[in-house]
Amino acid sequence: MRVVVVSDSHRNTDTLMQIYQKEKENTNLFIHCGDSCDFPQNIEPFISVKGNCDFLFDYPGEKLLKLPIGTLYFFHGIGGLYAIKRIIREHHPDIICYGHTHIHSYQLIDGCHVFNPGSVSLPRDATTGTYLVLEGTSKEDLEWHFVTL
């Protein structure tokens, strides 16, 4: 299974579609962690959650997916570390993906892989933009890497 995770595109659908075109051949799922600032049909095939700038658009606040690479929970990231620890306690995911900070990062918290893919259009981490690729056949063999635009 291969999953591409983006966040914080802020109406930059051109970049989203470039990522899709580059990754579509061998990717099973495209996830957006919020602040697309666009209608769901304009960012397909990315499935998204609501970010703090998505107030005009009808996205869920969070999603929990059972995947071969483990249970993946994604949300925009409001609440930071406090929210992440609550999610781990309540939902017991193997993977959490969130956005909001525009800074790509990885942490292992209580056995849960916690990723922020960064921003594909407005990075705040001295990059030109980043996204995340998750790969594996099970949660035991999860591999991941960030891609710099």
Order of alpha helices (4+ residues) and beta strands (2+ residues): beta-alpha-beta-alpha-beta-beta-beta-alpha-beta-beta-beta-beta-beta
